[in-house]
């Protein structure tokens, strides 16, 4: 089983709502429309929201079904954006001068060595003064503890659960504007379950 199986089940398996936390950060820090990347865009909920605000969005999604779904939803909505059906490191070589990057629960689906390379590449493509909004699963997640009764049906896909403050340390050369680690109930997909998460909003230094 992989994400193609979930994406093919219904129109929006993981919800149609964009990230409220991301929106709050954009508003609080007055992030103006700019070139943006959605890393691991899934079914496109955040890509479409950003594009609707006037961001020039590149949605990078390795799932073929997920990428096709983003394209279809963009066409239906009349919202222009670019969709790349590939992994981030294969797709990022031509990207630069990015003002905003969002990566919601996508880094944790990578092996640790690939995460390190990906974060270095994120830092390369973000322009000075640009922002990142990143969310990952942590070792507080029931999936890490093999508590499958309380874990997501997707927990077996996670390749790296982040340790306490690990995400924050990866970006210690950025200005950390917001950082939090927490446990949250999720009833948006599958049986009711819980997540241990870390959330970071940071700005590349000028």
Secondary structure, 3 states (H helix, E strand, C coil): CCHHHHHCCCCCCCCCCCCHHHHHHHHHCCCCCCEEEEECCCCCHHHHHHHHCCCEEEEECCCHHHHHHHHHHHHHHCCCCEEECCCHHHHHHHCCCEEEEEEECCHHHCCHHHHHHHHHHHHHHEEEEEEEEEEEEECCCCCCCCCCCCCCCCHHHCCCCECCCHHHHHCCCEEEEEEEEEEEEECCCCCCEEEEEEEEEEEECC
